[in-house]
Each structure stands twice: as C-alpha cells, then as structure tokens.
C-alpha cells in the first residue's frame, strides 16, 4: 500500500542571530543576546503584538518562526477569505525540543531557592511548561486544531513526518506547522516548516530532514 504523501510549502530557520525563510536570509544582525535579537526582529518585521515582550525566550523563538510562516501563508490566500479562515482554524501545531522549558525553569528555581531573597514571579512560572509556546501561537493566529509538544534528545524528522502525515490524512488538520524549537542558556535553534497534503512543486526533492540540516 502506497504511503500517503505530504508536501512542504514553506520553512524557516532561526539561529545565530539570523532568520532564514525558504532558504533566503531575511534578517541578520551582529552577535548579541537573544533578548535583543528577538526585539530587533519583532520591530524589523513590524509585528504588532505587545504580549510578545512578556513571553519567555522559547515562546519568542517559536512565535517568530510561526509568525513568518503563517503570515506568508495568509498573504498567499489574501483574496480568498474563506480559505484563509479554514486554514487558520485547521492548522495543527507539532513541535519538539531537547531542553523542554529548562531555561525558564532555572530562572524560576533561582527565584525561590534563596529563603532570604524569595521572589517567585507568576509571570515566570507561567512559562515553566514547553507547550505554552503552542498556546501563544494559537492565540495569535486563532488556531483551533490539534497541537502537541514532544521532548527528544535530537530532532526526529521521521517521527514528525509520520505524525503530521497522520493528522493530514485523517482530516485532523488542513496543514501542519511542525519543527524543532530549542532554547537553553542563549543556545538556540528554531526550524519550522508548514506542510500539507495538496501537491506543491516548490520542494519536490527536499525533506524535513534535508531542510533542517541546511
């Protein structure tokens, strides 16, 4: 029995103070801390979402990638509002990383470990789960389909492709935004791609794995 096919529509990589969309570098600055990089990227792309500045670094990383991919998808269907609405409501999210929310967990632990300087912050505690970034993306883009966040030792493209394939071909989603969003101690990489089951000739010879390793 032939395996159901999926097609890659767009992909985005964020690492080393640079954002690459569909293989083209669209934003790059001199080495700096992620907080400054993410702020400059937000302003460069004229994103209007003040809640962005309250997010933890993992959520900002995932948010920026999703923003560029989903904005691109929306603009490609801007003359078909019904299709855009359907796609928004049925775009599933499937993300993974290695460190979970450890970067935020460490910060929160530091805030409660000193009994004489005890200052637990609810704003930090909110982000001590990795899947919170899925919620931030869903709220921003009004996504109402499936979403999952997995923890792996390394990026697992076979799992991602299989899971996305199942979501698409059981009609759980019209499209799947999937990938890897790792952030810990200023080391970060996001690789996100938007895939679907409608034939697309843009990346006929590429796979999630080959695009991730570019």
C-alpha positions in Angstrom: 0.0 0.0 0.0 1.5 3.4 -1.0 2.2 5.8 1.7 0.1 9.0 1.7 2.2 11.9 0.6 2.8 15.3 2.3 4.3 18.4 0.8 6.5 21.1 2.2 5.2 24.6 1.5 7.5 26.9 3.4 10.2 26.6 6.0 12.1 28.9 8.4 15.3 28.6 10.4 16.3 30.9 13.3 19.8 30.6 14.8 23.0 32.6 15.3 21.2 36.0 15.2 19.8 35.2 11.7 16.4 34.3 10.2 16.3 32.3 7.0 12.9 31.9 5.2 12.7 29.4 2.4 16.5 29.4 2.1 16.9 33.1 1.9 18.4 35.2 4.8 15.8 37.8 5.6 17.2 39.2 8.8 20.6 39.1 10.4 22.4 41.2 13.0 25.8 41.2 14.8 26.1 38.7 17.6 24.1 39.7 20.6 21.9 38.2 23.4 18.7 36.6 22.2 16.5 39.2 24.0 18.0 41.9 21.9 17.9 39.8 18.7 14.3 38.9 19.2 13.3 42.5 19.9 15.0 43.8 16.8 13.4 41.0 14.7 10.0 41.9 16.1 10.5 45.5 15.1 12.0 44.7 11.7 9.0 42.7 10.6 6.6 45.3 12.1 4.8 42.8 14.2 2.1 44.3 16.3 1.5 42.1 19.3 2.6 43.7 22.6 2.2 40.4 24.6 5.4 39.3 22.7 7.6 41.2 25.2 6.1 39.2 28.2 6.9 35.8 26.7 9.9 33.7 27.7 12.7 33.1 25.2 11.4 29.7 24.0 8.0 31.2 23.2 9.5 34.2 21.4 11.6 31.8 19.3 8.7 29.7 18.3 6.4 32.8 17.9 8.8 34.5 15.4 9.1 31.4 13.2 5.3 30.8 13.2 4.6 34.5 12.6 6.7 34.5 9.4 5.3 31.1 8.1 1.7 31.7 8.8 1.8 35.3 7.6 3.3 34.1 4.3 0.5 31.5 4.1 -2.2 34.1 4.8 -0.9 36.5 2.3 -0.8 33.9 -0.4 -4.6 33.4 0.1 -5.4 37.0 0.9 -8.1 37.1 -1.9 -9.8 34.1 -0.6 -11.0 34.9 2.9 -13.0 31.7 3.4 -9.9 29.5 2.5 -7.8 31.6 4.8 -10.3 31.2 7.7 -10.4 27.4 7.1 -6.7 27.1 7.0 -6.3 29.1 10.2 -8.8 27.0 12.1 -7.3 23.8 10.9 -3.5 24.3 11.1 -2.1 21.9 13.6 1.0 22.6 15.7 3.6 19.9 16.2 6.8 21.0 17.9 9.7 19.4 19.9 12.9 20.2 21.6 15.6 18.7 23.9 15.6 21.1 26.9 11.8 21.4 27.4 11.4 24.7 29.4 14.6 24.3 31.3 15.8 27.8 30.5 12.8 29.2 32.3 12.8 26.5 35.0 16.3 27.5 36.1 15.3 31.2 36.3 12.2 30.3 38.4 14.2 28.0 40.7 16.7 30.8 41.3 13.8 33.0 42.4 12.6 30.5 45.1 15.9 28.9 46.3 17.1 31.8 48.5 14.8 32.0 51.6 16.1 35.5 52.4 15.6 36.8 48.9 12.4 34.9 48.0 10.7 36.4 44.9 8.8 33.9 42.9 7.2 35.5 39.8 3.9 34.3 38.5 4.9 35.8 35.1 7.9 33.4 35.0 6.1 30.4 36.4 3.6 30.6 33.5 6.3 29.6 31.2 7.6 26.6 33.0 5.9 24.2 30.5 7.3 24.0 27.0 3.9 23.7 25.4 3.0 27.2 26.5 4.6 28.4 23.2 1.9 26.5 21.3 -0.7 28.4 23.2 0.9 31.7 22.4 0.9 30.8 18.7 -2.6 29.5 18.7 -3.9 32.7 20.4 -2.1 34.9 18.0 -3.3 33.1 14.9 -6.6 31.8 16.2 -5.6 28.2 15.5 -8.2 25.6 16.7 -6.7 22.3 15.6 -4.5 19.7 17.2 -1.3 20.7 19.0 1.5 18.7 20.6 4.9 19.3 22.1 7.4 16.5 22.4 10.8 16.1 24.0 13.6 14.2 22.2 17.4 14.0 22.6 17.7 15.3 19.0 15.4 16.4 16.2 13.4 13.4 15.0 12.2 14.1 11.4 10.9 10.6 10.9 8.5 11.0 13.8 7.5 14.5 12.8 6.7 13.5 9.2 4.8 10.4 10.4 2.7 12.3 12.9 2.0 15.1 10.5 1.1 12.6 7.8 -1.5 11.0 10.2 -3.0 14.4 11.1 -3.4 15.4 7.5 -4.7 12.1 6.1 -7.2 11.5 8.8 -8.5 15.1 8.2 -7.5 16.3 11.7 -5.8 19.2 10.0 -5.6 21.1 6.7 -2.0 21.9 7.3 0.6 21.2 10.0 3.2 23.7 11.3 5.9 21.4 12.7 9.5 21.5 13.8 12.2 22.0 16.4 12.5 24.9 18.9 15.4 24.5 21.3 16.5 27.2 23.7 18.8 26.9 26.7 21.3 29.3 28.1 21.5 31.5 25.0 22.0 28.5 22.7 19.0 28.3 20.3 17.7 27.0 17.1 14.3 27.0 15.6 13.4 25.1 12.5 9.8 25.2 11.4 8.0 24.1 8.3 4.5 24.3 7.0 3.3 21.1 5.3 0.1 19.8 3.8 -1.3 17.1 1.5 -2.1 19.2 -1.5 0.6 18.8 -4.2 3.3 21.5 -4.1 6.2 21.6 -6.5 8.4 24.0 -4.5 10.3 21.4 -2.6 9.9 18.2 -4.6 13.4 16.9 -3.8 13.6 18.1 -0.2 12.5 16.5 3.0 12.1 17.9 6.6 15.5 16.3 7.4 17.4 17.8 4.5 15.9 21.3 5.1 16.8 21.1 8.8 20.4 20.2 8.1 20.9 23.0 5.5 
